[in-house]
């Protein structure tokens, strides 16, 4: 029987008190996502995902730049049992962090780049999006829900979504970011065709399993406006190469290569004169030149109609719409589905943290007018921004250390007050906090787990349940070694750690 025992060596930057963890993370990364229990934290870069285990200080990197790499979900994408949702080479997938194994989620015919953004703790529901083949003026990215079957496989379905925004145009993208832990509320956004402006979108699941949605578009313009049509057909110009024979196209390619070589020789000083002949594609069309010119004239005429419609729509938009939108992907949902944290975008400037309270049939916006960015919110409504936290129901922003002190968490408050808090995220119950400061290549991150029980043991693996196991108390002190079946014999009433599991003796 093989056993592996790993002991934690406390660092100077780590403070372990009974029932708490407070530590500087020894990895210079920005961790902007974490599991609810704080065990796993994720860092993401182009094609790269890094996972830090706060209990072992182990850091795993997942990257494959030669094949497109990996993407992390934008919402609650990590689970307590060590799974992550995102994308693998442009396809939606789930990662088992411990084994490093990726499992792809089903896609439908015609799906383009897809990503899984968030998943429930039970793995039952996963939300994300896929790109379509739709053209200008139509919805390009649509929301997808994956539901786990009894055999562990997933079924893909497209969520309902708005076909038109308040202007009468189709949304450009529908982006679902977060899902509540019971799988009944989804926080999303629509991205409009006008300057990529964003509006909050909330999904609710009824008892019969159907999904409804509500778009927050209040106070943007007068009701009853007659909007001009947004163009849904953008003409494309004819391709010169379609009007060449195979031989003429080969000659054009040869002459183009010779021209580029001559330009290069001139630029490096090998020849004195810049080449005067540029291979114009029209000179290689022969008898098809008239056909090309006719196609070009048709394109110019159609594009003129398109351009006039687009300018008319945009002018009407700018003259009649209040510029009060929201930052793209600035979406966080409390795990109970009651609060939606976001950031305003007014007059094309991102700033002012805002929170939406989600009722059964309503969405109530609270704009804090503070110039900061909203990041996350607890189940009680404690709102964490880029410059502190608003306690639930309060209009006063304080430091996170002050917030902790007000909750009676003196040790954690004292520890954090000695550091730069930076940008802070929290778990749904507000008992796990993590923050980061700095810039690329020079990040400093920390984590606080208020209910963490240190044992001095981070991993005990037993190949079978018939041999001996070691018993520790909650302070990590060794009590005894005994057969697994009789490990609790003779122990006083209390809580123990046996084979890396909390055991209560009554």
N, C-alpha and C positions, 0 to 999 in steps of 0.2 A: 504494500500500500504506500503510495507516494503522497507526501505532504509538502506544501510550500508555505513557509512562514516569512512574511516581510514585515519588518519593524519600521515604524516611522521615527526618523531622527528629527527632532524639532529644530528648526532654524531660528536664527535671531530675529528674523522678520515675521515669525509665526507666534501667535498667542493662542494657547489652548487652555480654556477654562472649562469647568464642568458644564457640558451641554452647549458649548459654543466653539466655532472656528473663526479665527480672524487671521488672515495671512496675506502677504504680498505674493503675487504669482511670479514664480521664477522664470517666466517666459515673456520675452518682449513682444507681445502681441496685443492687439485690441480684441477683447472678447465681448461681442455684442449679442450673444445668444447663450442661453444656458438651460439645463434641465431644471425642473421645478425644485428638486431637492438640492441643487447646487453641485452635484457630483461632477457633471460634465459641463464644460464651457467650450464654445466654438468660436474660432476665428476664420475669416474667409478672405481670400484674395482671388485674383484672376485665375480660374482653373484650379484653385487650391483650397483645401479645408484643413484646419488644424484643430485637434480636439485635446483639451487639457482635462485631466482627472484631478480634482482638488483633494482627493483623499490619498493619492499615491504620488502626486507631482509628475505623473507620466504624461508626456506630450506626444501625440501621434499626428503625423502629417499624411494627408491623402492628396496626391497630385499625379498627373500624367500629362504634361504639357504637349507631348507628341500626339495625343489622341483627343485633345479638347478639354480634358480635365473634368473637374467636379464643381458643382454649385450647391450652396446651402440654401434652404428655404428661408423666406423673409420673415416668417412669423414664429410661432411656438413650434420649433422644428426638432427639439431634442426631448427624449423621454427619460424618466428616472431609471429605467432598466437598460439604458444604453443603446438606443436606436435614434437615428437621425434621418430626416427626409430632405430631399433636394433633387439634384439631377446628376446623371452620369452620362457624359458625352451627349448632352442635349436631350436625354430621355429621362422621365420622372423615375425616381428610384428611392429605396430605403437602404440605409447603411447600418449594419450591425457593428458598432464601434469596437467591441472586444475582438471579434473575429476578422474584421476588415472586409466582410462579405457584403456586396451590393446586390439588392434584389430589385429588378425593374418592375415598374407598375405598368398595367396594360395601356396601350394607346390605340386610337382608332385610325382607320385608313384616312390619309390626308393630314394627320396631325404633324405639325412642324416642331420647332423647338418647344419643349415642355419642361415644366418644373413643378415639384411638389413643395408647397410653401409651409404647410403646417399640418400637425397631426395631433389627435387626441392621445392622452396618456395610455389608453387601452389599445391603441393602434387601430381602433375600429373605423375611424374616419380620417381621411387625408384630403386636403384641398390643395388646389394648384391651378395651373393654367396651361393652355396650349396655343400656339400660333396657327392661324388658318392661312388659306391661300387667297383670302379676300383682298380686294384692291382698295384704292383710295375712296374714302367716303363710306366705307363699310367697316364693321367691327373686325379687327384683325386678331385680337387676343381674347379668348373666351374662357370662362371659369369652369373648372372640372372638379368633380367630387369622386373619390375612390372609396368604396365601402368594402370592408373585409367580410369575406364569407366564412362559414363554419370551418372550411378546410384550410383557412389561412390565405387563400388567394383573394384577389381584389376585383371588384366590378367597377368599371368606369362609367360615369354618366355626366352629361353636360348640365350645368345648373342653369335655370332660367335667368334671364338678364334683360335689362332695359334695351329695347330696340331703338329708342329715340331719347335724347336728352331734352332739356327744357327749351332748346332752340329748334327742335325738330330734326336735328342731325343725329345720325347713328353715333354712339360712342366709338372712339378709336380702339380702346382697350378696356377690358374688365379684369381687374387685378384683385383676386381674393388673397388676403395676407394671413389672417389668424382665424382660429376656430376655438370655441369654448370647449371646456373639457368634457361636457356632456354631449357635444356634437350637435347642439341645437341653434347656435348663433355663429355667424361668420361675419368678420369685419373685412370690408373690401373697399375698392375705389373704382370709379370710372375715370378714364382719361379721355378728354374731349379732343376733337380735331383742332379746336382753336387754341394755339399756343401750348398744347399739351396740358391744359388746365385740368385739375383733379377735383372730384367731389366725393364725399363719403357715401358708401353703399353698405347697408346692413341686411343680411339674410336672417330669416327666422324659420325654424322648422316646426310645423304644426304637429299635433298629436297623430294625425293620420299619415305622417311622413312626407307631406308635400312641403315645398319650399316657397316662401314668398320673399320679396325684397322691398326695401324702402331706400330711396335716394334722397340725400339731404341737399336740397337746392333752394333753400329759403332766402328771400330777400335779395335776389340777384337782379331782378328786373321787374317792371310792372306786369301785372297779369293781363292777359288778353292781347298781347302784342302779336301782330301778324308777321311772322318771320319769313324772310326771303329764303328760297330754296338753297340748301347746301349741295354743291355738285357731287354726284356719285360716279361720274365717269371722267377720268383724266386721260386725255389722248396721249398716245405714245408715237413719237416720230418714226418714220420708216428707217430700217437699217440698211446702210449702203451696200453691205455685203450680200443682201438678198437680191440685189439687182446686178450681180456679176456672174459670169459663167465660171466654171471651175478653173479654167485656164487663166482667165483674167484676174481671178482672185489670187491665184498663185503668183502671177506677175506683180500684183499690187503688194503682196507680202514681201516679195524679193526686193522690190524698189524701196519699200518702207524700211526694211532692215538696212539697206545700203545708206539710206538717208540718215538713219539714227547713228550708224557707224561714223559717217562723215561729221555729224554734229559732235560726237564724242572726241574725234581726232582734233577738231577745231578747238574744243574746250581745253584739251590738254596740251595744245600748242604744236601738234604734229603737222597741221596744215595751216596756211595763212588766211584762206578765204572761207567764210561761212557758206555752206552749201545753198545754192540759189534755187534748186529744184525741190519742191515739196510734192510728194505723190498724192495728188487730190483724188479721192475715191471716185469722183464723177468721171475722171478721165479713163476709168477702167470698166465703165458700164456698157459701152458700145451702143447697140440698138435699144437697150433697156433704159437709157438715160431719160427719154421722154416719159416712160412709165414711172420712173423714180420721181421726176419733177412733179408729175400729177399727184402722186401720193404725198409728196411734201407739201404741196399747196393745200390739199385736203386737210392735212394735219394742222397747218397754220390756221386755217379757218376754224377747225373744231377747237383748237386750243384757245383761240380768241373768245369763243363762246364760254368755254370753261373758265377762263381767267376773269371774264366779266362777272359770271355768277359768283365766283369765289370772292372777288373784291367787293361786290355788293353785300354779300353775307358778312364779311369781316367788318366793313364799315358800319353796318347796322349793329353788329355785336359790340364794337368799341363805343358806339354812341349811346347804347341802351343798357349795357350790362355793367353792374358794379363789380369791380375787380376784387372779389373776395372769395378766393378759392383755397386750396390746401396743397401742401407739399406732396410730391409723388412718393409713394411708399412710406410716408410718415403715418404708419398705422400700427397700433398695438391694442389688443383686446385683453381685458382681464379674464382670467380663466373661468370665472363664473358667468361671463357674457354680459355683464352689466355696464361696463365702461369701455369707451373707445378713445384712446389717447392719440392726438395728432398735432400737427403744426399748421398754422395759417400761412397763406401766400396772398399778400395784398399788394395790388399795384406792381405785380411781378417781383416782389421782394418776399423771401421766406423769413418768417419770424412770428412770434406770438404763439405760445403754447395754448392748446385748446383741448377740451375734453367733451365728449358726447355721452350723456347718460341714456342708455337704451332701455326703453320701457316695452311693454308687450305690444303696444301699437304706436309708439312715439319715439322721437329722437330729440333730445334737448341739448343744445350746444352751449358751452360755457367758454368764452374767449377771455384769457387772462391778461391780454394786452401788456405782456411783459418783455417782449423782444427775444424771448428764448425759444428753444425747440422742445416739443413734448416727446418723451421717449417711451415711458411705460406707466402702467397704473395697476394698483393692487385690487383685490376683490372688495376692499373696503372703500376704495376711491382715493387712496393716497396716490398723488400724481407726481411722478418724477420727471423733471425737465433737465435741460442742459445746464442749468444754473441753480439746482437745489430741488426742493420738494414742497408741494402743497399738501399738508395733512388733509384728510378727508373733510370736506365741507368748509375748508378755510380759504380765504383770499390772500393770506400772508405766506410768502415763500420763505422757507428757512433752509439752513444747511441740513444735509442728511444726518450729520452728527447731532445737531439740535433735535431733529425729529426722533432719533434713537433715544436721546436723553429723556424726551417727553414721554416716551413709552416705557421708561424705567430701565432701559438697556444701557446702564452707565458704563460698564466695562467696554462695550462695543463703541459707545460714543467717545470715550477717552481715546481708544485706539485709533479711531478714524480721524479724530481732530488733529492728530499728529501727521496726517497725510493730506495731499491734495485730492479732493473727492473726485473731481472730473465728471464725466458722464456716467450716470448710475442707472442700472436696470434692477428690477426686483422680481421675485417670484409672486405668484398669485396671492399667497397668504402673507406676503411682506416679510417673511422670516429669513429669506436669502437675498443678499444684496451683492452686487459686483459693480466695479467702476473702472474706468481707464482714463489716462491722460497721455499727452504727448502726440507724436506724429510717426509716420511710417519709419520703421527701423529703430524707433526710440520710444516705444510705448511702455507705460507702467500700469499694471493692473493689480487689482486686489479683490478679495472675496470675504464676505462675512456670512457665516451660517449660524444663526442664533440658536437653533435647536440641534446642532450637531453633537453627537455623543462620541468623544474620542475614546478609543480603546487601546491605543498603542499598537493595534493590529490592523493592517489594511487588507490582508488577503490570507485566507486559509483554505486551501483546496484539498479535499479528501477524496481519494479515488473510490472509496466504498464506505458504507456506513457501519461497518462491523469492527473497525479498529478503534484505537484510542483517539480522543480529542482533548484539546486543552481548554480550560475554563478560566475566564478572566472576569474581574469586576469592572464597573463602569469607569474606573480610573486607570484601567489597563494593567492592573496588578494581577499577576498569575496566581490562581487559586489552587488548581490541581490538574492532573491529567488522569483521565478515566475512560473506560469503554464508552462508546457513543451511546449505547442503550441505557447506560446507568450514570450518565454525566451529571444529572441533577441530584442524585442520591446524597443525602447528608448536607445539602446546602441550606443555609438559612433563607427565610423569605426575602425576596428582593429581585433585582434585575441583573442578569449576567450576559456575557457574550460567550456563546458556545458555537464553535465552527462558523464564526463570522455572522452569527445570527443572534438577535436579541431574544433572550429567553426569560420569562417571568416565572419565578418560583413562588407559589402561594402556600 
